[in-house]
């Protein structure tokens, strides 16, 4: 059994050893994350256009777009279960190559049912690569480096939210919806190429082999109140994030704000501060602890909620910045916490965390979509606030 406090020395060269410096290693980790999940939220930038294209309600289109979270939750759990038997490098490569197939087919999806199924398939592939990369980082980084590595990975996730939405809005506006999906399929293949050249195969070591079956490991992790709390926090974080950044699109294109498609894409520059702040998450958590760090992050996000209810664009954008900074910071801390708290069967622990995280996104889409359609934006924001408060209560269990 391996403890995170002792650095693992793999037989073959790994990303950590292959990179000549910490900065380059962080860049490679972040870029891998970017190309893995760039499809996940980019489609949200064109939600109003897709709603018109398929002739459905905002809630129905939002559920279809975010159906990828169902695939991600399922794949995270399955990959986590079989993680001890999956070669990390091969699994990530295959996942990213397969991801390009449903991504390109979205360009010709004839109806909403097919579109939803393809989004689920995307989620299956994205989560497989995501979970295996997190397991790889947890196994190949020392305790000192783990927080920074996880923060770099989540920062790449943040950047994918920003750049992916900007690209999606620009391409769809200039070339049409179909070319948007073809371009993202190319980015998926670029991610596979990056992994091929930066992650070396690591020979399985006796110290890395699990002492119990994956099912026993899952049960043991759920019995750990600290891990259980982290799983719940992950659920609440994506619940709140999805609720904010899915349905705000419809608010922004309606009067009195009335933004166009390209302007809607530029709105997602609100993620830019998060690209910088999320990199600090590992350092802050290691200094003051995961619990106060997550509380502070959730408080920042909570401050942004009332600002989003105004009818003035500057206030709405400020609120979106605060929600993005707070939720991404909390996600980075929770992800690193799971990787460091689960001293064995880390692949299973990471997969379980991601399954809960993406389930939060799926449930958030369904619940808050109903609230948005029935009662409007104010009710949706109230639901987001409840999710943030629940995450704060769960953080009581994140003791050192």
C-alpha positions in Angstrom: 0.0 0.0 0.0 1.2 3.4 -0.9 1.1 6.5 1.1 1.0 10.0 -0.5 3.6 11.2 1.9 6.2 9.0 0.3 7.1 9.9 -3.4 6.6 7.0 -5.8 9.5 6.3 -8.1 8.1 4.7 -11.2 10.3 2.4 -13.3 9.5 4.2 -16.6 9.7 7.9 -17.1 6.5 9.7 -16.1 5.1 13.2 -16.8 6.7 14.4 -13.6 10.2 13.2 -14.5 9.8 14.0 -18.1 9.1 17.7 -17.7 12.3 19.7 -17.2 10.7 22.0 -14.7 7.7 22.4 -12.5 6.3 25.2 -14.7 6.4 23.0 -17.8 4.9 20.1 -15.9 2.0 22.2 -14.8 1.5 23.5 -18.3 1.4 20.0 -19.7 -1.0 18.9 -17.0 -3.2 21.9 -17.6 -3.2 21.5 -21.3 -4.1 17.8 -21.0 -7.1 18.8 -18.9 -8.1 21.5 -21.3 -8.2 19.2 -24.3 -9.9 16.5 -22.3 -13.0 18.5 -21.2 -13.1 21.4 -23.7 -16.3 19.8 -25.1 -18.1 19.6 -21.8 -19.3 23.2 -21.3 -18.4 24.8 -24.6 -21.8 23.9 -26.0 -23.5 26.0 -23.3 -22.3 29.2 -25.2 -24.6 28.3 -28.1 -27.6 27.1 -26.1 -30.0 29.7 -27.4 -29.0 28.8 -31.0 -29.4 25.1 -30.4 -32.8 25.7 -28.7 -34.0 27.5 -31.8 -32.4 24.9 -34.1 -34.2 22.0 -32.5 -37.4 23.9 -31.6 -37.5 22.9 -27.9 -37.7 24.6 -24.5 -34.7 26.0 -22.7 -35.0 23.3 -20.0 -35.1 20.5 -22.6 -32.1 21.8 -24.6 -30.2 22.4 -21.4 -30.8 18.8 -20.2 -29.7 17.5 -23.6 -26.5 19.5 -23.6 -25.7 18.6 -20.0 -26.5 14.9 -20.6 -22.8 14.5 -20.9 -22.6 14.7 -17.1 -24.6 11.5 -17.0 -22.0 9.8 -19.1 -19.2 11.3 -17.1 -20.8 10.1 -13.8 -21.2 6.6 -15.1 -17.8 6.3 -16.7 -16.1 7.8 -13.6 -17.6 5.1 -11.4 -16.8 2.3 -13.8 -13.3 3.5 -14.5 -12.7 4.0 -10.8 -13.9 0.4 -10.2 -11.6 -1.1 -12.7 -8.8 1.5 -12.3 -6.3 -0.9 -10.8 -6.4 -3.0 -13.9 -6.3 -0.2 -16.5 -3.0 1.1 -17.9 -3.2 4.8 -17.4 -1.5 6.0 -20.6 -3.4 3.6 -22.9 -6.7 4.3 -21.3 -6.3 8.1 -21.6 -5.2 7.8 -25.3 -8.0 5.5 -26.3 -10.6 7.7 -24.5 -9.5 10.9 -26.2 -9.4 9.2 -29.7 -12.9 7.8 -29.2 -14.2 11.1 -28.0 -13.7 12.6 -31.4 -16.3 10.3 -32.9 -19.4 11.5 -31.0 -18.1 15.0 -31.1 -18.1 15.1 -34.9 -21.4 13.2 -35.2 -23.1 16.0 -33.2 -22.8 18.2 -36.3 -25.3 16.0 -38.1 -27.6 14.9 -35.2 -31.1 14.9 -36.7 -33.1 15.4 -33.5 -32.8 16.1 -29.8 -32.8 12.4 -28.8 -29.8 11.6 -31.0 -28.1 14.8 -29.8 -28.6 13.7 -26.2 -27.3 10.2 -26.8 -24.1 11.6 -28.4 -23.6 14.0 -25.5 -23.8 11.0 -23.1 -21.2 9.2 -25.3 -19.0 12.3 -25.1 -19.3 12.2 -21.3 -18.3 8.5 -21.2 -15.1 9.2 -23.1 -14.2 12.5 -21.3 -14.7 11.0 -17.9 -12.6 8.0 -18.7 -9.6 10.2 -19.6 -10.4 12.6 -16.7 -10.5 9.9 -14.0 -7.4 8.0 -15.3 -5.4 11.3 -15.4 -6.4 12.1 -11.8 -5.4 8.6 -10.7 -2.1 8.9 -12.5 -1.4 12.2 -10.8 -2.3 10.9 -7.4 0.0 7.9 -7.9 3.0 9.7 -9.5 3.2 12.9 -7.4 4.5 13.2 -3.9 2.4 14.8 -1.2 4.2 18.1 -1.6 3.5 18.1 -5.4 0.1 16.6 -5.4 -1.8 19.8 -4.5 -0.1 21.8 -7.2 -0.6 19.0 -9.8 -4.3 18.8 -9.1 -4.7 22.6 -9.1 -2.9 22.7 -12.5 -5.4 20.1 -13.8 -8.4 21.9 -12.5 -6.9 25.2 -13.9 -6.9 23.5 -17.3 -10.5 22.7 -16.7 -11.2 26.3 -16.0 -9.4 27.4 -19.1 -11.5 25.0 -21.2 -14.6 26.6 -19.8 -13.4 30.0 -21.0 -11.7 29.3 -24.3 -14.1 26.5 -25.3 -17.1 28.8 -25.0 -15.3 31.6 -26.8 -14.4 29.3 -29.7 -17.8 27.7 -29.8 -19.6 31.1 -30.0 -17.2 32.4 -32.6 -17.2 29.4 -34.9 -21.0 28.9 -34.6 -21.6 32.6 -35.3 -19.2 32.7 -38.3 -19.4 29.2 -39.8 -22.5 27.6 -38.4 -23.3 25.0 -35.7 -21.9 22.0 -37.6 -18.3 23.4 -38.0 -18.3 24.1 -34.3 -18.5 20.4 -33.5 -16.0 19.4 -36.2 -13.4 21.8 -34.7 -13.8 20.3 -31.2 -13.3 16.8 -32.6 -9.9 18.0 -33.9 -9.1 19.4 -30.5 -9.9 15.9 -29.0 -7.4 14.3 -31.3 -4.9 17.0 -30.4 -5.3 15.9 -26.8 -4.5 12.3 -27.7 -1.3 13.4 -29.5 -0.3 15.5 -26.4 -0.7 12.5 -24.1 1.2 10.2 -26.5 4.2 12.4 -26.4 4.1 13.6 -22.7 2.9 10.6 -20.6 5.2 7.6 -20.6 3.9 4.1 -19.7 4.5 3.3 -16.0 5.1 -0.2 -15.1 2.7 -1.5 -12.4 4.4 -1.7 -9.1 3.5 -4.0 -6.2 3.2 -0.9 -4.0 0.5 0.4 -6.3 -1.6 -2.7 -6.3 -4.8 -2.6 -4.3 -5.0 -4.7 -1.1 -8.8 -5.2 -1.5 -11.3 -5.5 -4.3 -12.6 -2.3 -6.0 -16.1 -2.9 -4.4 -14.6 -3.2 -1.0 -12.5 -0.1 -1.6 -15.6 1.9 -2.6 -17.4 0.7 0.5 -14.4 1.6 2.7 -14.1 5.1 1.1 -17.8 5.8 1.7 -17.4 4.8 5.3 -14.7 7.5 5.7 -16.6 10.6 6.8 -14.0 12.9 5.3 -14.2 11.3 1.8 -18.0 11.1 2.1 -18.1 14.8 2.8 -15.8 15.6 -0.1 -18.0 13.6 -2.5 -21.0 15.6 -1.3 -19.2 18.8 -1.8 -18.3 17.8 -5.3 -22.0 17.1 -6.0 -23.0 20.5 -4.7 -20.3 22.4 -6.5 -21.3 21.2 -10.0 -24.9 21.5 -9.1 -24.4 25.2 -8.4 -22.0 25.8 -11.3 -24.4 24.2 -13.8 -27.3 26.1 -12.5 -25.5 29.4 -12.9 -23.7 29.0 -16.2 -26.4 27.1 -18.1 -29.5 29.2 -17.4 -27.8 32.6 -17.3 -27.4 32.2 -21.1 -31.1 32.6 -21.5 -31.2 35.6 -19.2 -28.4 37.3 -21.1 -30.0 37.0 -24.6 -33.4 38.3 -23.3 -34.4 41.9 -22.6 -33.2 44.1 -21.0 -29.6 42.7 -21.6 -30.4 41.3 -25.2 -26.8 40.1 -26.0 -26.0 38.6 -29.4 -24.3 35.3 -29.9 -20.7 36.7 -30.2 -21.3 39.0 -27.2 -22.6 36.0 -25.3 -19.3 34.2 -26.0 -17.3 37.2 -24.8 -19.2 37.1 -21.5 -17.3 34.0 -20.6 -14.2 36.1 -20.2 -15.5 36.0 -16.6 -13.6 32.7 -16.3 -10.3 34.5 -16.8 -9.7 35.4 -13.1 -10.4 31.8 -12.2 -7.5 30.6 -14.5 -5.1 32.5 -12.2 -6.8 32.0 -8.8 -7.3 28.2 -9.1 -3.6 27.7 -9.5 -3.2 28.9 -5.9 -5.7 26.4 -4.5 -3.2 23.7 -3.6 -0.9 26.2 -1.9 -3.7 27.9 0.2 -5.2 24.6 1.2 -1.9 23.2 2.4 -1.3 26.3 4.5 -4.6 26.8 6.2 -6.4 23.5 5.6 -9.1 22.3 3.2 -12.0 23.2 5.4 -11.4 27.0 5.8 -10.3 27.2 2.2 -13.5 25.7 0.9 -15.6 27.9 3.3 -13.9 30.9 1.9 -14.4 29.8 -1.7 -18.1 29.1 -1.1 -18.5 32.5 0.5 -17.0 34.3 -2.5 -19.4 32.4 -4.8 -22.3 33.3 -2.5 -21.5 37.0 -2.7 -21.9 36.8 -6.4 -25.5 35.4 -6.4 -27.5 38.6 -5.6 -25.4 40.5 -8.2 -26.7 38.2 -10.9 -30.3 39.2 -10.2 -29.8 42.8 -11.3 -30.8 44.1 -14.7 -27.4 45.7 -15.3 -24.7 43.9 -17.2 -21.7 45.0 -15.1 -23.2 43.7 -11.9 -24.2 40.4 -13.6 -20.7 39.9 -14.9 -19.2 40.7 -11.5 -21.5 38.1 -10.0 -20.5 35.5 -12.6 -16.8 36.2 -11.9 -17.3 35.6 -8.2 -19.3 32.4 -8.7 -16.6 31.1 -11.1 -13.7 31.9 -8.8 -15.4 30.4 -5.8 -16.7 27.2 -7.3 -13.5 26.4 -9.3 -11.3 27.1 -6.2 -13.5 24.8 -4.1 -13.4 22.1 -6.8 -9.6 22.2 -6.9 -9.3 21.9 -3.1 -11.9 19.1 -2.9 -10.2 17.2 -5.8 -6.8 17.4 -4.1 -8.3 16.5 -0.7 -9.7 13.2 -2.1 -6.3 12.4 -3.8 -4.4 12.9 -0.5 -7.0 11.5 1.9 -7.4 8.2 0.1 -4.0 6.7 0.8 -4.8 3.5 -1.1 -7.0 2.7 -4.1 -6.8 6.3 -5.3 -8.2 5.5 -8.7 -11.3 4.2 -7.0 -11.6 7.2 -4.8 -11.1 9.7 -7.7 -13.6 7.8 -9.8 -16.2 7.9 -7.0 -15.6 11.6 -6.4 -16.0 12.4 -10.1 -19.2 10.3 -10.3 -20.7 12.3 -7.5 -19.4 15.5 -9.0 -21.0 14.9 -12.4 -24.2 13.5 -10.8 -24.5 16.9 -9.2 -24.3 18.5 -12.7 -27.0 16.2 -14.0 -29.3 16.7 -11.0 -28.7 20.4 -11.1 -29.7 20.7 -14.7 -32.9 18.8 -14.1 -34.0 20.5 -10.9 -32.9 24.0 -11.7 -34.2 23.7 -15.3 -37.7 23.0 -13.9 -37.4 26.0 -11.5 -36.2 28.2 -14.3 -39.0 27.2 -16.7 -41.7 27.4 -14.0 -40.6 30.3 -11.8 -37.8 32.2 -13.6 -34.2 33.2 -12.9 -34.7 34.2 -9.3 -35.8 30.7 -8.3 -32.9 29.2 -10.1 -30.4 31.4 -8.3 -32.1 30.5 -5.0 -31.5 26.8 -5.8 -27.8 27.6 -6.4 -27.6 29.3 -3.1 -29.0 26.3 -1.3 -26.4 24.0 -3.0 -23.6 26.3 -1.8 -24.9 26.3 1.7 -25.1 22.5 1.7 -21.5 22.3 0.6 -20.5 24.6 3.4 -22.2 22.3 5.9 -20.5 19.2 4.5 -17.1 20.9 4.8 -17.5 20.6 8.6 -16.2 17.1 8.2 -13.0 18.0 6.3 -10.7 17.9 9.2 -7.0 17.7 8.8 
